[in-house]
Amino acid sequence: MKKIGFLSFGHWSDVPYSQVRSASDALLQSIDLAVAAEELGADGAYFRVHHFAQQLGSPFPLLAAVGARTSRIEMGTAVIDMRYENPFYMAEDAGAADLIAGGRIQLGISRGSPEQVIDGFRHFGYEPAEGETDADMARRHAEVFLGLLAGEGFAQPNPRPMFPNPPGLLRLEPYSAGLRQRIWWGAASTATAIWAAQKGMNLQSSTLVFDESGEPLHVQQRRQIDAYRAAWKEAGHTREPRISVSRSIFAIVDDRDRAYFGRSGNERDQIGNIDENTRAVFGRSYAAEPADLVKQLKEDTAIEAADTLLLTVPNQLGVDYNAHAIESILRYVAPELGWR
C-alpha cells in the first residue's frame, strides 16, 4: 500500500490557455481540488511555496482552508523555503492550521530552490550570520522551528501580565501536539537526507536532485533514501519515518489526455545547472496508456522505496481535468502496482 497525493505549484497567468487567471483563482481552485481529491480517495493535497512569483506563496491560510473543507485527506507543503521564515511566527501559524485540520498537516520545509529575485530572503529581513551560507541559515531556522514544536516553555512570564499565566515558562500558542512528527525535509543531496534523518524529520525528494553520480534520477534518489534510512536507524529514533517522492505521471485514457500528453517530449531525465555551481538531474515525465505506464513505473526504484507518491499536477488546466488525472492513476494504475 502506498499513500498517493497531488502536488501543485499553484501557477496563475492571464493567458488564453490558462483556467487559473489570478491569485484568487489559484487559491480557491487549490481548495476545490483538495476537496475533489479527497472524494476520489486520494491521500494528500500538497502545495509548493515560491516567493516573488505568480504561484502559491503563503501556505498557512490555504492549508487552514483545506483543513476546514475536508475531513480525511492530509495537506502539506513541498516545500517552504526556511531562508524566508521567522521560526517563531511560523510555529504559531503551523499550530493553528494543524488544529483547524484536526492534526492532518504534513509540513515540508527545506533550503528552497533557485529564486525569482536575487537573495529574496534579504527583503524579508534575514541575513546569514558571519561565516554562514544561505543554506546554513535555512537549516538554523529549521532547527529553531523544530525546537519550538516540542512544546516546552522557554519564555519568562511577565509578573504583571494582562491575563493570568500558567505556572512556569511559557511556550508559543496555539500548540498542536504531534505536529513535530509530521515535519518533512526536502533533500536534494545525500548529505542533507542524512541530516534530515539525524534531526528526526521525514524525507521529501522531488523530481530534481543534485547530480552526484551521473546516474538516472531514480537511482540517485533511491541511494539517498537508503542513506536516509540507515542514518535514521543509527540515530535511534523509535518511530518509523515517512518518505515521499514526487513525479509527473499521466495515464492516457481519453482524448483530452492524448491532446495534452500524447506526445510527451520529456521521456528521459534531463541534466542542467540550477545555479552556476550546482549541477542537477531533473526527472522524466511519465505519460502513457495504463498498461505501459505500469511497466515503466515498476522500474522506478525510488517510487518503490517510498511510502508516499506525490503526483505533480498541471494546475492551470483546471480542477476538473486535474481531478480526472488523479482519478486515472488511482483507478487504472495504482491497483496494478499494488499501491491500492
N, C-alpha and C positions, 0 to 999 in steps of 0.2 A: 504494500500500500504506500502511496505517496500523496502528500498534500500538493494540490495544484491551485495556483492563483494567477492573477494577472499583474503586470507591472506597466503603469502608464507614466509617460513623461509629461502628459498634460499640455501638449503644444496647442497654441491657437494662432490663427493667421487669417486675416480678412482677404481671402483669395477665393476664386470660384470653386475650386475642388474641395475646400475645407467645410466641414459641417460644424466646426468649432471656430467661430469668428472672433471671440472676445474672451477676456479673463473670466467673465461671468459664465459664459458657455462652458469653458474648461472645468470650472469648479462644479457647476450644477450637473454637468454630464458625468463627471467623475463619481459623484454621489449616486446618480442613476445607474451607472454601470456596476458599481459595487452592489446595489440592490438586486440588479438583474443577475449578477454572477452568483449571489447567494441563492437566489431562486433556482438557478441551474444546478446547484450542488457544488460549486467551486468552493475552495477553502480560504482564499486570501485575496485582498484588494490592496495593492501596494503602489506607492507613488514616489516618483523621483523628484528631487528638490534641486532646482537651479536658480541662482540669483541673477539679476540683471538680464533676464531672458523672458520671452513670451511663453513661459512654461510655469508649472506649479512651483511656487517658491516659499509658501508659508504653510507648512503642513498641518499644524495642530488644529486650526479651525476646521479644515477639511476632515481630518481623522475624527474629530468630535462629531461632526455632522453625519459621517458614515456610521459611527457608532450608535448615534441616536436613531438612525433609519433602519438598522439591521439588528439581528439578534444572535447570529451564529458565526458569521464569517470573520476571520482575522483581518485586521487592517494595519498597514505599516508603511514604512518608508524604505527606499533603496536608492540612494542614501541621503542623509542630512550631512552637509559639509560642516564639520566641527570647527573649522577655522573661523566661521562666522558666528559661532554660538556663545552666548553667556550661559554657562552650565547651570547657574542658579535659577535664572528665569526659565530656562528650558526644562528644568526638573519640575517646576510648578506647572507649566503648560502640559508636559507629558503626564504628570499625575492626574490633572483634571481631565484630559482627554481619555485616559485609561479608565477612570471611574465612570465617565459617561458611557463608555463602551462595555462596561462590566468586565474589565480585565482581559480584553482581546487585542490590545495594541502589541505589535511586534515592530520594534523601532530599530531600523538600520541606520547606523552612523558611520562616518569614515572621514578621511582626509579630503575627500571630494575629488572632482575631476577638473580638467582644464576649464578656465573661466571665460566668460564673455568679456570681462574687463581685466585690466592689469591689477593684480593684487586687490581684488574686490573686498576682501576681508578688512583691509585698512579703512575703507569707507564706513564699515560697521564699528570701527573703534578698536580694532585688535591689531597688535604688533607682536611679532615673535620677540621673545626675550633675547638678550645678548647671547650669541652662540647658538641660538635655535634656528631651525628651518621652519617654514610654514607647516610642514608635516609634523614636526616635533610639537608645535603649538597645538595642532589638532589633537594629537594624542594626549597632550597635557589637559586640554579642555575635556576630553573624553574621560580621563581618569577622575577628574573632579566631579563630573556628572555621575559616574558610576558610584563614587563615594556618597554623594547626596542621596542616591536612590536606595542606599542601605537603610535610610530612615533613622539614623542615630542623631540625637541632639548635638548641636555644636555651637549655638549662638547664646551668649549671655543675656538673660531676660532683663528688661528694664524693671527696676524696683518700683516704679510708679507707672505701670502700663495703662493704656486706655481701657483694656479689657483684662480680666483675670487670666493669669498664665497657669498652665500645669506646672508641677514641680520639675526642677532640673533644667538642663539646657534645652533650647528649642530647636526643632527641625523645621524644614520647609513644609508648607501645607498648600494644597491637599496632598496627602501621601497615599500612594496606591501600592499595597503590599503585593509582591510578586513581579512587579514591573522590571526589577533588576535582572531577573532571569530571562526576560524577553527583550534584551538588548543584543543587537547583532552588529558585527563589524564587517564592513565591505572591504575585503582584502584583494589587492591587485598583485601581490607578490607572496612568495612562500614565507618570507621573513615576517610580514605583517599578519599572515594567517597564524603563524606560531605565536606571535604576540597576543593576538585576539584570544587564543586558547589559554594562554597563561593568565589573562585577565578575566577569564570566565565568561566571555561573550560568545554567542552563537556566530556562525560564519555565513556571510553572503559573498557569492562570487558571481560576477556578471558575464556579459558577452565580451568583455575586454579584460585581459590580464597582461602584466609585464612579460615581455618575451624573454624568458630566462634560458631557453634551450633550443629554440627554433622548431620545436615540435608543434603538432596541431593543438589548438586551444584546449580541447577536452582532455588531452594527455597531460598538458601542463597543469590544468585545473585539477585533475584527479591527483596529481602529485602534491599539490597544495592541500587538498582535502586530507590525504593520507598523513601529511606532515602535521596538519592541524589536529587530527585525531590522536596522533602519537603524543603531541605536546599536551593535549587535554588530559590524557591518561597520566602522563608524567606529573602534571600539576596537582593531581589528586582530587579533582572535582568529583563530587558524588552524584550529580545528575547527568543524564545523557544529553549531549549537546545537539543542537539542530543545525542543519547545513542546507542552504538553498543555492541553486544556480538559476540563472535566467537565460532564456533562449527565445529567438524569433521562430515560431513554429506555426505553420498554417496548413490545415487539411483542405485539399481542393475537392469540394463535394458539390459545387453548383457553379453556375455561370458567373456569379459575382466573384467567387474565388479565382476562377480562371482569368477573369479580366484583370484582377488586381495582382495575382501572384503566379499565374500560369507560366510566365516566362521569367521567373526569378533569375537575376544575374549574379546572385551572391551565394553560390553553392560551394564555395571554398572559403577557408579562413583568409583574412587579409592581414598583411603586416604593414605597420605605419608608425610614425612618431607622434605621440600625443603632446610632447613639447620638445625642445631642442636637445634634451638629454635623455629622453625616455622612449625606448622602442617597445611597442606593444603588439600583441596579436588580437585581432578582432574576429569574433566567432562568426561562422557562416549562418545564413538563414536556412531553415528547412521549409520547403513548400512542395507538396506532392499529394497525390491521391493517398487515402489512408493506408492501403496495403504497403505501398512503397515507403511511406513515412514511418511505419512501424519498423521496417527493415533498417532504415537509416538510423533511427533513434536507438535501436538495440546496440549499435556500435559506439554510442556516446558514453564513454566510461565515467565522465563526471556526473551526468544525469543519473546514471546507475548508482553512484555513491551517495547522492544527496537524498534527503528525506522530503525536500520541498522543491518544486519546479515553478518558476515564475514565467508566465508567457508574456513577452513584451507585445503590447497591442498598439496598432496604428490609430490612436485615439481620434485623429481628425476625420476618420471615416465614419464616426458617429457611434452612438450607443447600440443601435440595432445591429449594425454589422459586427461590431466587436463582441457583442453577446453571442452572435451566431458563430464567430470564430472560436470563442471559448467553448461553446457547446459542442462544436465539431470535434475538438480534441477530447473532451470528456466522454462523448458518445462513441466515436469511431476509433480512437487511438489508445486512450488510456486503458480500457479493458484488455486490449490485445497485448499490452506490455505488462500487465499485472499491477498497474497503478490503481486500479479500481476493482 
